[in-house]
Amino acid sequence: MKEKHGYMMPDCLEAPGRYLNAFKELKPTIERYCRTPRRSAVQAGGHIGLFPRELSKMFGAVYTFEPHSENFACLVRNANADNVFPMRAFVGDIRGSKELQLGKSTGGHAVGKGAGLIPTFRIDDLALDDCDLLLLDLEGYEFYALIGAMLTIAISKPLIICEENKKAHNQGISPGSIALLLRSRGYREPTRINENLIFRHKDAK
């Protein structure tokens, strides 16, 4: 682990710019569609904490999940605001544990085979009734995380931003499955920012 550009990061990561730019692309959408006061946000795929750090400036509480030990150690240092609640865990459709498969980059670790068992929770286990944002980047596991968030979604109707790309196929998920699931819960056809799908509930103002 090292400090560079004011952030803690794994030794193999050269700079945080790619991840900061990714948040900047999403920030205007979050500001537009999450009305103030912005209450709780759930962000999974916490990586080294850049997204939860920025979200902590916008929301009353940020719940973030990251399964990889070194990433998580960086996250708790980079996103050390009092309203950030980090958990070293996966989110999915069941409570239990899943194996961590290491990716080629620090942002590529995923549910798979390899590097030990990691606790797995459902977003619904947080029992939130004030969730205004779900922001998921789970290397293909987003569909399962949404299944584990159905009660939260029904109660709070949050803005949902989730990555969708070919990695979902590795988790047994077909293209369009996320949109089909959320349409059945009252969400509009998604818009897209790069690989991120943006879903708003039909009753959202």
N, C-alpha and C positions, 0 to 999 in steps of 0.2 A: 504494500500500500504506500502511496506517496501523495504529497500535496502539490498541486499544480493549478495555476490560474485561480487560486483561492478555493479550490475544491479538493476533497479527498477522493482518490480514485485508485483502482487496481493498477499495479505496475505496468501491465500490458496495454493500458488505455493511454493514448497519447494526449488527448484533449477532449473536453466535454462539449465542444461546439456543435457537433451533430445533434446531440440530444437537446441542447438549449434551443437550437433552431427549430427542432420538431415541436417543442412547446410553444414557441412564438407563433407557429403556423396555426395552432389550435386555440390560442388564447382569445382572439377576437370572437370566435364562435361561442366559447364559454361565457365571455362577458355579455354577449348579445342574448343568449337564450337561458342563462341562469339568472333569474331575477334577484335583486337585492332585497333584504339581506340574504346572502348566500350562506346556507347553513352547513350541511355536511357533504363531503365528497369522499368517494371510495376510489382509490387508485391502486391498481394491481399490475405488477410488473414494475416494481418501484425502482429497480436498477440501483444507481448510486445516489438517489434521492433528489435529482434535479426537478422532476415533475412535482413531487410532494412539497418541495421547498417553495416553488412558485405558487402552487395551489394554496399553501398556508397563508399567503398574502391576500387571497381572494375569498376564502371560506372560513367559517367559524371552527370547523374541525375537519381534519384530513386523516382518513384511515388508509394505510398503505401496506402492501404485502410484497415481500421479496424473498425468494427461497434460497438464493446463493449466499454463502457465509461471508465472503469478502465483499461482495456488492452490498450486503446488508450492513456490514461494519461501516462502509463508506456512507450509506444512507443515513444511519443514525447520527453521523457527524455533520453531514451536509444539510440535512433537514431536521435541525435540532430545535425548532420552534415548539413552544408549549402546546400548541394545538395540533401537532402531528403525532399520530399514534401508529408506530411501525410494528409490524409483525413479521417474523421470519417464517413464512409459510406460503403454500400455494392456496389459491381459491379454486373451487370446483363445485361439483353437484352433490358431493357427499362429504361428511366428516370422516377423517381417517388419516391416511398417509399415502404419498406417491413417491416414486423414485425420481430423482433429479438427473436429467441428462445434460451434460455440459455442451454448450455450443461453441462455435468457432470464434465468437466475439463475446464480450462481457454482457451484451444485451441479448444473447442467443440461447441462454439456458432455458430448459423447458421440461415439462413432464415427459418422462421417457425411461430409458434404462441406463443405469450406470452408477451415479455418485452418491448413493445412500438414500434413505427414506427421509422425507420432509413432511411435517404435519400439513394437513389439508383441511380447510374450513369452507363453509358456505358464507357468502356475503350476508345471507339472511341470519346467520348466527350473531351478527352485530346488533340485530333487533333495532334497526334505525327506523324512525318514522319521519325523518327530516332530511332525507338524502336528495340532494339536488343534482348530483353528478355521479355517474359511473364512468370511469376512464380505464379501459382495459387494454393492455398490450401483453399478451400471454403466449406468444409464439405458437399460435394455433389452438390454444385451449380456451378461447374466449366463449365459445358456445356453452361449454360446461359451466363456466363461471356464471353465465346468465341464467342457466337452469337453477343454479344455487342461489339466485337473487330474485326469484319470481315474486316472493312476498314483498320484498323491499320495493320492487318495481310496481307492484299493484298498489301499495300504500302511497308511495311518494311520487311516482311517475317522473323519475329524474331524466335529465338529458343523458343520453348514452352515447359514448364514443368508444368504438372498439375496432381494433385492427382486424382486417380480413385479407389474407393472402394464401399462397399455396401451402404454407405450413399447416393450415387447418386439415389438409388432406392426410398429413402424417398422424393426426389425432382422430381420424375416421369421420371427419366432417366434410360434407359436400358444399360447394359454392352455393350461396343463397340461403343456407340453413338459418343463419342469424336473422336475416331479414324476414324470413317466413315465421320464425318464432316470435319476433317482436311485432309483426303485423297482427298476429293473433292476440296480442296484448294491447292493441289500440295505438300502436306507433305508426307514424307515417313512413312512406318510402324514404329510404336514407339518401342523404347527400354524401359526397365523398371528398375528403381532403387527403390526397395521396393514397396510402393504404388504410386510412381510417374511415369507417362508416359513422355517420352522424345521424342519430335517431331522436326525433322529438315526438312526444305523445300528442295525439290529436286534440286533447283538451288543453295543451300548453298554450299560454297566451303569447 
